[in-house]
Amino acid sequence: MLATVISGAVLGIEAYRVDVEVDLGRGMMVFSIVGLPAGAVCESRTRVKSALDNCGYGFPQRRVTVNLAPGHIRKQGTAFDLPIALGILLADGKIPPTALDDTLVVGELSLDGRVRAVRGVLPLAAHAARLGARRVLVPADNGGEAAVVEGLDVRAVGHLVEAVEALAEGQALPVAHPPVFDEPDVASPLDLSDVRGQPQARRALEIAAAGGHNLLFIGPPGAGKTMLARRMPTIAPPMTFAERLQCSTIASVSGLLRPEEPLLQRRPFRAPHHSVSDAALIGGGPQARPGEVSLAHHGVLFLDELPEFRRNALEALRQPLEDGEVVVARAQATLCYPARFMLVASMNPCPCGYHGHPRQACECHPIAVRTYRNRISGPLLDRIDLHVGVDPVDPRALHFAPPGESSARVRERVVAARETQQNRLEASGVACNAHMRSREIAAHCGLDTTAQRLLMTAMDRLALSARAHDRILKVARTIADLADAPGITTGHVAEAIQYRQLDRADP
Ligand SMILES: [Zn+2]
């Protein structure tokens, strides 16, 4: 007797359909799974058999063959447990033959029959909708994330017995509801008003948020570099629905989506430690998971103590910084992960941290300072639009300084500047100034003669690359947008040039 249950798997962040075909044949009891199952899928046999036994259905005393089609793609993970168990019961006549028509089923089984959450349910549900599936059967803890997909009948299953009884008697399983789509909640315990003083660093943070630019803070320990960086998400513009869906899909595939927040509300903020492996940072590895750069898609990737990161890891950042995506070559397929993030980094000016400090002496040899700075290669530095010195704060002055402007106030200006950009760039499919290509730069970053001359002088004096030239223009465009100015002025260009201070060959 043959039965087929529709299921699915995820490769990279793309879902594809897998048909779970179950054949009950004559002969001794043998249970085999074919169709390129990886380790966790092979172990499915043990879980399915125990779950069927422990739930009182018994395992058919016959030859049971399960085929996962298409056979040429390797199947990973535990999501096939539930479709295999239901397929066996279907083939065994314990569930009516049409009970699972047009239904995509995923879920891991525990030995006692409870249905456990699996990774990647959001892209799987979206794919089911594209395939024209009427209904999806998912673990209860994945119900909310599947229900994010519109036009799909999502049923949440907590236990194998619950599923079988409902299917056998034609009863309805609990409907999973989508999360309430209210205004994204941006309330955060962090606020920019916590940062006193530091007018230049605050200004750079605002420009970076407004235009989506990459930012590097340079300053001594305790100057507040990390404090500033961690407040970036509090002033960033809210995510669109499409952006939230993309970020949630990446989190779903990585197993990081929480049942209480199935659709991410806030822009991601990822801060990997400097000991992070290349695979964890960029993506790939044996499990082909998205890396930190993709988890930071539409959000912030914060690299604290930038020179401490391994050179290889930093060089690997160049591709996603340029293309907004990561391509990972696998034996069977080339996977592409989105990775359009804003890089925020921080570094000390020298190994001891006090180079240029007004009150503390630097103990480093000039060669040590140069070696330390050279750990950040020119091409990587080129891709960071804003290099900003964060001065040490005088504790006495800080005590009397008024609290800084709140995140909410800064965010209003950021959102207004972002709207200006969207109106201008919408037709070219570009989200913000930082993502402009040469075509958009030529169209929207024209300079008058004086501004042109200023930029040319700076190019010579700072020995800037063509890439740095374009990035200065983009930053100048954002500065003009924050000022609600239609054209870029000499003042805007001058301010943008001032943020390339690390290009200068000191010390
Ligand atoms: Zn030093």
Residues whose N, C-alpha, C, O or C-beta is under 5 A from the ligand:
A	BS01	ZN	C350 P351 C352 G353 Y354 H355 C362 E363 C364
